[in-house]
Every structure is written in C-alpha cells, then in structure tokens.
Amino acid sequence: MGRLEFDELTIDLEHRDVRQGDRDVHLTPTEFAILELLARRAGRPVSSREIARHAWKGGEATPDAVRVHVGSLRRKIEPDPSVPRYIVTEPWVGYRFIGEPRE
C-alpha cells in the first residue's frame, strides 16, 4: 500500500503526500482520493460515476463536479495541464491514469 511512483510523480498513500519532481503538491482530500483511485487502476478507464462514489464516499457528485476536481488535480500534478501526461479523458466513460507504477 505504501507508495506509488510514476516517472516524476510519487504518491505516498500512507502519509497522503504527493511529489511532482522535486516539489511537494498540496491536494485537497477529494483531489487525493481521485488521484489514489486513478493511480491504483493505472492503465484502466474509471467511470466518472465510480470516481464520484469513491471521492465523495458514496455521496452525491455530478459529472461536472468530477470534471472540475480532475481539472484542478491536473493543474497541480501535470507538467503541462493542457497536454495531460498522467490523467487523460476517456470520452463518454471517465478518466484513465497513464503509466505503470515503478517497482
């Protein structure tokens, strides 16, 4: 469970810390929940509905709320948010985290 590492992105699941290259990334609890879900399922599409259930702990969240939070997350972790390297949109499905974790 401890740590997921992708290229320049490190996610410490136990301490809820994220680093992009040599800088700390400060995420909201919702952003961290989204990142954790997507990173744990790297390479597989995750529906917006599933993201909403996970990040909002079963509460209600609209697809627009998911989109806004993913956009904020991209601005924080992507080297160039306009050309996502880690989180890509899966049209009519949701999102996919690109990359395999380093061992």
TIMI-2910 file (N, C-alpha, C, CB; in pm, 1 decimal, decimal comma, always signed):
<rs>
+----------+----------+----------+----------+----------+----------+----------+----------+----------+----------+----------+----------+------+
!      n_x !      n_y !      n_z !     ca_x !     ca_y !     ca_z !      c_x !      c_y !      c_z !     cb_x !     cb_y !     cb_z ! resn !
+----------+----------+----------+----------+----------+----------+----------+----------+----------+----------+----------+----------+------+
!    +81,3 !   -119,3 !     +0,0 !     +0,0 !     +0,0 !     +0,0 !    +85,4 !   +125,4 !     +0,0 !    -92,3 !     +0,0 !   +118,8 !  Met !
!   +198,3 !   +130,2 !    +55,3 !   +278,0 !   +245,9 !    +88,0 !   +297,3 !   +356,0 !    -13,7 !   +402,4 !   +201,2 !   +123,3 !  Gly !
!   +350,8 !   +324,1 !   -132,2 !   +391,2 !   +429,3 !   -224,2 !   +372,6 !   +384,3 !   -368,7 !   +537,0 !   +469,3 !   -199,0 !  Arg !
!   +324,2 !   +478,1 !   -450,3 !   +314,1 !   +455,8 !   -593,9 !   +404,2 !   +557,9 !   -662,2 !   +165,4 !   +467,2 !   -644,2 !  Leu !
!   +490,0 !   +511,7 !   -753,7 !   +581,6 !   +601,4 !   -823,2 !   +564,3 !   +586,6 !   -973,3 !   +727,3 !   +573,2 !   -782,6 !  Glu !
!   +549,5 !   +701,4 !  -1040,4 !   +533,2 !   +708,0 !  -1185,2 !   +623,8 !   +819,3 !  -1235,5 !   +383,0 !   +732,6 !  -1226,2 !  Phe !
!   +720,2 !   +785,6 !  -1319,7 !   +811,3 !   +887,1 !  -1372,8 !   +848,3 !   +987,2 !  -1264,0 !   +747,7 !   +959,8 !  -1492,9 !  Asp !
!   +798,0 !  +1110,1 !  -1273,8 !   +833,1 !  +1214,4 !  -1177,2 !   +725,9 !  +1236,2 !  -1070,8 !   +858,6 !  +1344,0 !  -1249,4 !  Glu !
!   +626,5 !  +1150,8 !  -1067,2 !   +516,6 !  +1166,0 !   -971,9 !   +524,4 !  +1054,7 !   -867,5 !   +378,9 !  +1163,7 !  -1044,6 !  Leu !
!   +526,5 !  +1094,1 !   -740,0 !   +530,6 !   +998,6 !   -630,0 !   +411,1 !  +1023,4 !   -539,5 !   +663,8 !  +1009,7 !   -550,5 !  Thr !
!   +338,0 !   +917,3 !   -510,4 !   +219,6 !   +925,2 !   -424,7 !   +245,2 !   +836,4 !   -303,1 !    +88,6 !   +881,2 !   -501,7 !  Ile !
!   +258,6 !   +899,2 !   -186,8 !   +276,5 !   +826,3 !    -61,0 !   +136,9 !   +808,5 !     -1,4 !   +374,5 !   +903,2 !    +39,4 !  Asp !
!    +83,7 !   +689,0 !    -14,6 !    -53,8 !   +662,1 !    +26,6 !    -70,6 !   +665,4 !   +177,7 !    -98,3 !   +528,0 !    -26,5 !  Leu !
!    +29,0 !   +619,5 !   +249,3 !    +19,0 !   +614,0 !   +395,1 !    +19,3 !   +754,6 !   +456,0 !   +134,4 !   +531,1 !   +453,1 !  Glu !
!   +107,4 !   +840,6 !   +407,2 !   +119,5 !   +976,0 !   +462,6 !    +39,3 !  +1079,5 !   +384,1 !   +265,1 !  +1017,3 !   +466,0 !  His !
!    -23,5 !  +1035,7 !   +274,5 !   -104,9 !  +1124,2 !   +190,1 !    -24,1 !  +1241,3 !   +136,6 !   -224,9 !  +1176,2 !   +268,2 !  Arg !
!    +99,8 !  +1211,4 !    +95,0 !   +189,5 !  +1311,8 !    +36,0 !   +204,1 !  +1284,2 !   -112,5 !   +328,9 !  +1311,0 !   +105,7 !  Asp !
!   +213,9 !  +1391,7 !   -189,2 !   +235,0 !  +1380,9 !   -333,7 !   +351,0 !  +1471,3 !   -371,1 !   +105,7 !  +1418,8 !   -414,0 !  Val !
!   +441,1 !  +1418,6 !   -453,7 !   +553,1 !  +1497,8 !   -505,4 !   +553,8 !  +1486,4 !   -657,4 !   +689,9 !  +1450,0 !   -444,9 !  Arg !
!   +572,9 !  +1600,6 !   -722,1 !   +586,8 !  +1605,1 !   -867,0 !   +726,5 !  +1658,5 !   -891,8 !   +474,6 !  +1694,9 !   -936,6 !  Gln !
!   +817,2 !  +1568,9 !   -935,4 !   +957,0 !  +1608,3 !   -947,9 !  +1012,8 !  +1636,8 !   -809,1 !   +972,3 !  +1732,5 !  -1040,4 !  Gly !
!  +1066,3 !  +1757,2 !   -790,2 !  +1126,2 !  +1792,1 !   -661,2 !  +1036,9 !  +1883,5 !   -577,3 !  +1260,1 !  +1859,0 !   -683,3 !  Asp !
!   +908,7 !  +1896,1 !   -615,7 !   +821,1 !  +1984,6 !   -539,2 !   +706,2 !  +1906,5 !   -475,1 !   +765,6 !  +2095,6 !   -629,6 !  Arg !
!   +668,7 !  +1951,4 !   -356,4 !   +551,6 !  +1895,0 !   -288,8 !   +426,0 !  +1949,3 !   -355,3 !   +552,5 !  +1928,4 !   -136,0 !  Asp !
!   +327,1 !  +1863,5 !   -369,3 !   +198,3 !  +1902,3 !   -426,7 !    +94,4 !  +1892,8 !   -316,0 !   +159,5 !  +1811,8 !   -549,8 !  Val !
!    +24,5 !  +2001,9 !   -292,5 !    -77,6 !  +2003,7 !   -187,8 !   -214,4 !  +1980,6 !   -251,3 !    -75,1 !  +2138,4 !   -109,2 !  His !
!   -277,7 !  +1870,0 !   -212,6 !   -407,4 !  +1832,3 !   -267,7 !   -514,2 !  +1839,1 !   -159,8 !   -401,8 !  +1691,5 !   -328,7 !  Leu !
!   -636,4 !  +1868,2 !   -203,7 !   -749,6 !  +1857,9 !   -112,9 !   -777,8 !  +1709,1 !    -89,8 !   -876,2 !  +1932,3 !   -170,3 !  Thr !
!   -852,8 !  +1676,3 !    +15,1 !   -887,8 !  +1534,7 !    +36,1 !   -959,5 !  +1473,7 !    -84,9 !   -976,1 !  +1520,8 !   +160,2 !  Pro !
!  -1044,2 !  +1550,1 !   -151,3 !  -1115,5 !  +1498,4 !   -268,0 !  -1019,1 !  +1474,5 !   -383,6 !  -1226,7 !  +1595,4 !   -310,8 !  Thr !
!   -929,4 !  +1568,0 !   -407,6 !   -830,3 !  +1550,4 !   -515,0 !   -742,4 !  +1429,0 !   -486,9 !   -742,8 !  +1677,2 !   -530,2 !  Glu !
!   -700,6 !  +1412,2 !   -360,9 !   -616,8 !  +1297,6 !   -327,3 !   -692,5 !  +1167,2 !   -349,8 !   -568,7 !  +1306,9 !   -181,8 !  Phe !
!   -818,8 !  +1163,3 !   -311,6 !   -899,7 !  +1042,4 !   -330,9 !   -911,4 !  +1007,6 !   -479,4 !  -1040,0 !  +1061,2 !   -269,8 !  Ala !
!   -930,4 !  +1108,7 !   -562,6 !   -939,3 !  +1085,4 !   -707,5 !   -806,7 !  +1033,2 !   -760,3 !   -979,1 !  +1215,0 !   -782,1 !  Ile !
!   -696,6 !  +1098,2 !   -722,7 !   -564,3 !  +1056,0 !   -769,0 !   -533,5 !   +913,9 !   -723,9 !   -456,3 !  +1152,0 !   -717,8 !  Leu !
!   -562,4 !   +883,6 !   -599,3 !   -536,5 !   +749,0 !   -547,8 !   -613,5 !   +643,7 !   -626,8 !   -573,7 !   +740,6 !   -399,5 !  Glu !
!   -740,9 !   +667,0 !   -649,4 !   -822,5 !   +571,9 !   -724,9 !   -767,1 !   +551,3 !   -865,3 !   -967,6 !   +620,2 !   -732,4 !  Leu !
!   -739,7 !   +661,0 !   -935,6 !   -690,7 !   +650,2 !  -1072,9 !   -553,8 !   +583,3 !  -1078,0 !   -683,7 !   +788,2 !  -1137,5 !  Leu !
!   -463,7 !   +620,3 !   -986,9 !   -328,2 !   +564,3 !   -987,9 !   -327,8 !   +415,9 !   -954,0 !   -239,6 !   +639,4 !   -889,8 !  Ala !
!   -414,4 !   +375,3 !   -862,1 !   -422,0 !   +232,4 !   -827,9 !   -473,4 !   +149,9 !   -945,9 !   -513,4 !   +211,5 !   -705,5 !  Arg !
!   -547,4 !   +214,0 !  -1033,7 !   -602,0 !   +144,0 !  -1151,2 !   -533,0 !   +190,9 !  -1278,9 !   -754,6 !   +166,8 !  -1162,1 !  Arg !
!   -407,9 !   +224,6 !  -1267,5 !   -330,9 !   +277,8 !  -1380,7 !   -350,7 !   +192,1 !  -1505,3 !   -181,3 !   +285,3 !  -1345,2 !  Ala !
!   -375,9 !   +261,2 !  -1616,4 !   -393,3 !   +194,1 !  -1744,3 !   -536,1 !   +152,1 !  -1773,9 !   -306,2 !    +75,2 !  -1749,4 !  Gly !
!   -623,7 !   +157,5 !  -1674,3 !   -762,7 !   +115,9 !  -1694,6 !   -855,8 !   +236,0 !  -1681,9 !   -802,4 !     +6,0 !  -1593,2 !  Arg !
!   -958,4 !   +243,1 !  -1764,3 !  -1053,1 !   +354,6 !  -1751,4 !  -1136,4 !   +341,4 !  -1624,6 !  -1145,1 !   +361,3 !  -1874,1 !  Pro !
!  -1166,9 !   +457,0 !  -1565,4 !  -1250,1 !   +462,4 !  -1445,9 !  -1363,9 !   +559,3 !  -1476,0 !  -1167,5 !   +506,8 !  -1318,3 !  Val !
!  -1486,3 !   +515,5 !  -1453,7 !  -1601,3 !   +598,9 !  -1487,3 !  -1613,0 !   +718,1 !  -1392,3 !  -1729,8 !   +515,9 !  -1483,6 !  Ser !
!  -1673,2 !   +823,8 !  -1442,2 !  -1698,8 !   +941,4 !  -1358,7 !  -1786,2 !   +904,1 !  -1239,3 !  -1766,2 !  +1053,2 !  -1441,4 !  Ser !
!  -1880,6 !   +816,2 !  -1259,9 !  -1969,0 !   +771,8 !  -1151,1 !  -1889,6 !   +700,7 !  -1041,4 !  -2078,8 !   +678,2 !  -1205,9 !  Arg !
!  -1795,9 !   +615,2 !  -1081,7 !  -1714,6 !   +544,6 !   -983,3 !  -1622,8 !   +641,7 !   -908,9 !  -1631,9 !   +434,6 !  -1051,3 !  Glu !
!  -1568,1 !   +738,4 !   -979,6 !  -1485,0 !   +840,8 !   -915,5 !  -1568,6 !   +917,0 !   -812,5 !  -1425,6 !   +939,0 !  -1021,5 !  Ile !
!  -1689,6 !   +954,3 !   -850,4 !  -1777,2 !  +1028,2 !   -758,7 !  -1807,2 !   +945,9 !   -633,7 !  -1908,5 !  +1067,0 !   -829,0 !  Ala !
!  -1840,0 !   +818,8 !   -651,2 !  -1869,8 !   +732,7 !   -534,7 !  -1749,0 !   +721,9 !   -442,1 !  -1912,7 !   +591,5 !   -581,0 !  Arg !
!  -1630,9 !   +707,2 !   -501,3 !  -1509,9 !   +690,2 !   -420,9 !  -1468,8 !   +820,8 !   -351,8 !  -1395,2 !   +639,4 !   -508,7 !  His !
!  -1460,3 !   +927,7 !   -427,9 !  -1407,3 !  +1054,4 !   -374,8 !  -1503,9 !  +1123,4 !   -280,0 !  -1373,7 !  +1148,3 !   -488,5 !  Ala !
!  -1632,5 !  +1103,1 !   -300,7 !  -1732,3 !  +1166,1 !   -214,6 !  -1792,1 !  +1064,6 !   -117,0 !  -1843,4 !  +1230,1 !   -299,4 !  Trp !
!  -1724,6 !   +951,7 !   -100,0 !  -1762,9 !   +847,2 !     -4,0 !  -1909,8 !   +808,7 !    -13,9 !  -1732,9 !   +893,1 !   +136,8 !  Lys !
!  -1953,6 !   +783,8 !   -135,5 !  -2090,5 !   +740,1 !   -156,6 !  -2190,4 !   +853,6 !   -165,4 !  -2130,4 !   +648,7 !    -47,9 !  Gly !
!  -2143,5 !   +975,5 !   -144,1 !  -2232,0 !  +1090,6 !   -152,7 !  -2259,1 !  +1127,2 !   -298,1 !  -2171,9 !  +1209,8 !    -78,4 !  Gly !
!  -2338,7 !  +1227,1 !   -315,7 !  -2376,2 !  +1270,1 !   -449,6 !  -2273,2 !  +1367,6 !   -505,5 !  -2515,2 !  +1334,3 !   -448,2 !  Glu !
!  -2234,6 !  +1344,1 !   -627,0 !  -2147,3 !  +1436,0 !   -700,1 !  -2186,1 !  +1427,0 !   -846,2 !  -1994,7 !  +1402,3 !   -678,8 !  Ala !
!  -2199,0 !  +1539,9 !   -909,3 !  -2235,8 !  +1542,8 !  -1050,1 !  -2113,4 !  +1517,3 !  -1136,6 !  -2300,6 !  +1677,3 !  -1086,7 !  Thr !
!  -2134,0 !  +1477,9 !  -1262,0 !  -2020,4 !  +1465,4 !  -1353,9 !  -1942,4 !  +1597,2 !  -1365,5 !  -2069,5 !  +1421,1 !  -1492,7 !  Pro !
!  -2012,9 !  +1709,8 !  -1356,5 !  -1943,8 !  +1839,1 !  -1361,6 !  -1852,0 !  +1857,7 !  -1241,1 !  -2045,5 !  +1953,7 !  -1368,0 !  Asp !
!  -1895,5 !  +1814,0 !  -1123,3 !  -1810,7 !  +1824,5 !  -1004,3 !  -1684,7 !  +1740,0 !  -1021,3 !  -1888,2 !  +1780,5 !   -878,0 !  Ala !
!  -1700,1 !  +1620,6 !  -1075,8 !  -1584,3 !  +1534,5 !  -1101,7 !  -1491,9 !  +1603,6 !  -1201,1 !  -1628,8 !  +1395,0 !  -1155,7 !  Val !
!  -1546,9 !  +1658,0 !  -1307,7 !  -1466,8 !  +1724,8 !  -1411,0 !  -1388,2 !  +1842,2 !  -1352,1 !  -1557,4 !  +1774,2 !  -1525,6 !  Arg !
!  -1452,2 !  +1922,0 !  -1267,7 !  -1385,5 !  +2037,1 !  -1206,2 !  -1270,2 !  +1991,0 !  -1116,7 !  -1486,5 !  +2120,9 !  -1124,6 !  Val !
!  -1294,1 !  +1888,8 !  -1036,4 !  -1188,3 !  +1839,5 !   -947,3 !  -1073,7 !  +1774,9 !  -1025,1 !  -1246,1 !  +1738,9 !   -847,8 !  His !
!  -1104,1 !  +1702,4 !  -1131,0 !   -997,8 !  +1644,1 !  -1213,1 !   -917,3 !  +1756,2 !  -1279,2 !  -1057,1 !  +1548,1 !  -1320,8 !  Val !
!   -984,4 !  +1860,9 !  -1325,1 !   -913,6 !  +1974,9 !  -1384,2 !   -819,0 !  +2039,9 !  -1284,4 !  -1013,3 !  +2078,3 !  -1435,5 !  Gly !
!   -864,3 !  +2057,4 !  -1161,9 !   -780,0 !  +2113,8 !  -1056,6 !   -661,7 !  +2022,4 !  -1026,9 !   -862,0 !  +2137,3 !   -929,0 !  Ser !
!   -687,8 !  +1893,2 !  -1021,2 !   -581,7 !  +1794,9 !   -998,1 !   -478,3 !  +1799,8 !  -1109,3 !   -640,4 !  +1653,7 !   -987,0 !  Leu !
!   -523,3 !  +1807,5 !  -1233,4 !   -430,2 !  +1817,3 !  -1346,4 !   -341,4 !  +1941,0 !  -1334,9 !   -507,3 !  +1820,7 !  -1478,9 !  Arg !
!   -400,3 !  +2054,5 !  -1297,8 !   -320,4 !  +2177,3 !  -1284,1 !   -211,4 !  +2161,3 !  -1179,4 !   -410,1 !  +2295,8 !  -1247,5 !  Arg !
!   -235,2 !  +2076,4 !  -1081,0 !   -138,3 !  +2058,5 !   -973,1 !    -30,9 !  +1954,8 !  -1004,1 !   -209,9 !  +2019,4 !   -847,7 !  Lys !
!    -64,9 !  +1848,4 !  -1078,9 !    +32,9 !  +1739,5 !  -1096,1 !    +91,7 !  +1729,0 !  -1236,1 !    -31,1 !  +1609,4 !  -1061,5 !  Ile !
!    +26,4 !  +1786,2 !  -1334,9 !    +73,0 !  +1771,6 !  -1472,6 !   +182,1 !  +1873,6 !  -1503,8 !    -44,0 !  +1787,2 !  -1570,9 !  Glu !
!   +289,7 !  +1832,0 !  -1572,2 !   +389,1 !  +1929,4 !  -1616,8 !   +326,3 !  +2034,7 !  -1709,2 !   +504,7 !  +1857,9 !  -1688,8 !  Pro !
!   +236,4 !  +1992,3 !  -1797,4 !   +162,6 !  +2083,3 !  -1885,1 !    +16,8 !  +2037,2 !  -1885,0 !   +222,9 !  +2085,3 !  -2032,1 !  Asp !
!    -68,5 !  +2101,8 !  -1803,9 !   -207,6 !  +2056,6 !  -1791,5 !   -285,9 !  +2055,7 !  -1923,0 !   -279,0 !  +2143,5 !  -1693,5 !  Pro !
!   -243,2 !  +2135,7 !  -2021,3 !   -315,2 !  +2136,9 !  -2148,9 !   -284,1 !  +2013,1 !  -2232,6 !   -280,3 !  +2262,7 !  -2227,9 !  Ser !
!   -175,3 !  +1943,0 !  -2197,5 !   -139,4 !  +1817,4 !  -2264,1 !   -113,2 !  +1715,0 !  -2152,5 !    -11,8 !  +1834,8 !  -2360,1 !  Val !
!   -220,9 !  +1656,2 !  -2098,7 !   -206,0 !  +1567,7 !  -1982,4 !   -112,1 !  +1450,2 !  -2007,6 !   -340,9 !  +1515,2 !  -1941,0 !  Pro !
!    -26,1 !  +1428,4 !  -1911,5 !    +70,0 !  +1317,9 !  -1916,7 !    +24,5 !  +1202,8 !  -1828,1 !   +209,8 !  +1365,7 !  -1873,8 !  Arg !
!    -47,4 !  +1236,2 !  -1721,6 !    -88,5 !  +1134,6 !  -1626,1 !   -237,2 !  +1100,7 !  -1632,2 !    -53,8 !  +1179,4 !  -1488,6 !  Tyr !
!   -322,3 !  +1201,0 !  -1635,6 !   -466,9 !  +1177,1 !  -1632,5 !   -527,8 !  +1222,3 !  -1763,8 !   -533,6 !  +1250,8 !  -1513,2 !  Ile !
!   -577,3 !  +1125,6 !  -1841,1 !   -638,8 !  +1157,2 !  -1969,8 !   -788,8 !  +1128,4 !  -1962,8 !   -572,3 !  +1075,6 !  -2084,6 !  Val !
!   -861,9 !  +1201,3 !  -2044,3 !  -1006,3 !  +1184,0 !  -2051,4 !  -1039,4 !  +1066,4 !  -2141,9 !  -1074,6 !  +1312,6 !  -2102,2 !  Thr !
!  -1130,1 !   +983,3 !  -2095,4 !  -1184,7 !   +874,8 !  -2176,4 !  -1324,7 !   +920,0 !  -2216,9 !  -1186,9 !   +735,4 !  -2097,5 !  Glu !
!  -1342,1 !   +966,8 !  -2341,4 !  -1472,6 !  +1020,1 !  -2382,3 !  -1586,7 !   +922,5 !  -2353,3 !  -1470,7 !  +1053,9 !  -2531,0 !  Pro !
!  -1694,7 !   +977,4 !  -2298,4 !  -1818,0 !   +905,1 !  -2264,5 !  -1798,2 !   +799,3 !  -2156,8 !  -1874,4 !   +840,0 !  -2387,8 !  Trp !
!  -1680,0 !   +795,5 !  -2093,3 !  -1656,6 !   +698,7 !  -1986,1 !  -1614,5 !   +770,2 !  -1859,1 !  -1549,7 !   +596,0 !  -2027,4 !  Val !
!  -1499,6 !   +834,1 !  -1862,6 !  -1443,7 !   +897,9 !  -1743,7 !  -1299,5 !   +936,4 !  -1768,0 !  -1454,2 !   +805,5 !  -1622,0 !  Gly !
!  -1209,9 !   +874,9 !  -1689,5 !  -1068,6 !   +912,0 !  -1695,4 !   -981,1 !   +787,7 !  -1684,1 !  -1033,9 !  +1012,5 !  -1583,6 !  Tyr !
!   -857,5 !   +803,4 !  -1729,5 !   -759,0 !   +695,2 !  -1722,8 !   -626,7 !   +754,6 !  -1677,5 !   -743,7 !   +622,3 !  -1860,9 !  Arg !
!   -561,4 !   +687,7 !  -1582,2 !   -427,3 !   +726,3 !  -1539,0 !   -329,0 !   +652,7 !  -1628,0 !   -402,7 !   +693,8 !  -1386,6 !  Phe !
!   -241,8 !   +727,4 !  -1692,1 !   -145,2 !   +670,2 !  -1785,5 !    -16,2 !   +638,5 !  -1711,3 !   -118,1 !   +766,9 !  -1903,9 !  Ile !
!    +37,8 !   +523,9 !  -1736,3 !   +166,2 !   +486,8 !  -1677,5 !   +153,4 !   +368,3 !  -1585,1 !   +225,4 !   +603,3 !  -1602,5 !  Gly !
!   +261,5 !   +298,0 !  -1576,0 !   +268,3 !   +184,5 !  -1483,5 !   +356,1 !   +224,3 !  -1366,3 !   +323,6 !    +56,0 !  -1553,9 !  Glu !
!   +315,3 !   +187,9 !  -1246,4 !   +398,8 !   +222,7 !  -1131,3 !   +534,4 !   +153,4 !  -1137,7 !   +327,6 !   +185,9 !  -1001,3 !  Pro !
!   +636,7 !   +227,1 !  -1092,4 !   +770,0 !   +165,2 !  -1082,2 !   +770,0 !    +75,1 !   -961,6 !   +883,8 !   +272,4 !  -1071,6 !  Arg !
!   +841,2 !    -30,7 !   -971,1 !   +850,2 !   -126,8 !   -859,6 !   +958,7 !    -84,2 !   -764,3 !   +877,7 !   -269,9 !   -910,7 !  Glu !
+----------+----------+----------+----------+----------+----------+----------+----------+----------+----------+----------+----------+------+
</rs>
